[in-house]
Amino acid sequence: MDYQKTKCRGKGTEALKKNDLYTAKIEGLNNLGFGIAKVEGQVVFVSGAADGDEVQMRIILVRKNYAVAKIERLLSPSPFRLESPFCQAKACGGCAYSAITYEREKKWKEEAVRYAFIKAGLPDAQITPLLSTGKTTHYRNKAQFAVAPDKNGEVAIGFFAPKSHRLVSAVDCPLQDESFSPILRTLLDFCHTYHIRPYEEESHTGLLRHIYLRASVKKEVLLTLVIKERALPYAKELEALLKKKHPEVVGLYLNINKERTNVICSDEYRLLYGSPFLEDTLAGVKLSLSPASFYQVNHDAAEILYAEAKRLAALRGDESLLDLYAGVGSIGLSMADSVRELVGVEIVASAVERAKENAKKNGIAHASFFCADAGCACSLLDAVKKEKGEAYAPDIVLLDPPRKGCSAELLSYLAKDLVPPKIVYISCNPDTLARDCAYLTQNGYSLSPVTPVDLFPRTGHVESVVCLKRRLDNELRKRMN
């Protein structure tokens, strides 16, 4: 298996024409789940393919450096192809690896991480076998469903097809928590009964834009309706309906989003009834979550990830742990029993307050959380040292940044000013993880084996965790002097 095949480009696609038919062998897959074929020396991405398939395909899009095709006829199926489709609503594009077996998917994800480090100039990085719960359905505890008009102008619920605003109905998405589908059907009935209008993007009219659900391990649900106006008609009737049919819904929010935007939620939430928070437990830590809280969508796989991060940290009990991008504190608090002090930094003020409450809820008195931008070294330095003193120097820094990775400013600050003995880095993007690890290894750190963890089965995403340790070799000593 060679992941590099999925990234190659042809010299030009002038010879390929839309609607032309070709026969080809699928050589590999990319992280969007497209098969990779070569036609007349050109790269063609084939939707719904499995590596090893021999197909007759029709060209549907031609670009300068590649073309896209769909399968017209499967001539010889790959040994890795599933006998039946994973999802009937595959047109939404969420399940990138829906055509292949899960064992094959895991291998491709390992290769994706390995190739990211090769591209970043770290070909000797060790990539361990991917860790997984083995569960590939109903693992998502959070879902944000789009709402749009169907052909009759009634409310339809689902996801937008890739690179489009065409809604694909997906009330029964196999990735989502099993409690979500019945709630969605009740909401559809409510909208039809009371003539609640779906939001229409082009005209910026209608009311209901999105439906946002979050579930706990106890199968309690926090429900948020994203609407364009300040009030929901027949809100009391909806409350009575939900209480009767879905007692698992412990709280109902409105999110008021009046803007003409693709952003799902605004900053304005109104609690209509019930609890303002969802109570959950992750890695032994009790947590209170609001709709806006960042939280891992795959609870059981997150426990594997957190345990691996803690193992790599090799905590002794006397260290100070600095948790950057702390969110509501879940991962830092999961390590709090093995450190002397925990300091968390998070840019979202409401998340900082939740983290403080979560520390209190768990009786963790040696944790403190500050509101600052972890990506801005000056902001980070001012916030932490103001509270902890000028001499503050953490033994371990924990990083869990967004997909774009760490800023160049933060990496420079860590490697040249703060200089922690260990950095444990969790990432949902192998490319930015590898890029940042390349910088840190060039500036005084050595790399542990990289562990991929599958938090997002059947999709093209993969989480990874690695530990970087400060080294003092002769070359580095010269540079520091």
Secondary structure, DSSP 8 states (H G I E B T S, - for coil): --GGGGG---S--TT--TT-EEEEE--EE-TTS-EEEEETTEEEEEET--TT-EEEEEEEEE-SS-EEEEEEEEEE--TTB-SS-S-TTGGG---TTTTB-HHHHHHHHHHHHHHHHHHTT-TT--B---B--S--SS-BSEEEEEEEE-TTS-EEEEEE-TTS--EEE-TT-TTB-TTHHHHHHHHHHHHHHHT--B-BTTTTB-SEEEEEEEE-TT--EEEEEEESSS--TTHHHHHHHHHHH-TTEEEEEEEE--SSSS-S--S-EEEEEE-SSEEEEETTEEEEE-TT----SBHHHHHHHHHHHHHHHT--SS-EEEEES-TTSHHHHHTGGGSSEEEEEES-HHHHHHHHHHHHHTT-TTEEEEE--TT-HHHHHHHHHHHH-TT---SEEEE---TT---HHHHHHIIIII--SEEEEEES-HHHHHHHHHHHHHTTEEE--BEEE-SSTTSS--EEEEEEEE---HHHHHHH-
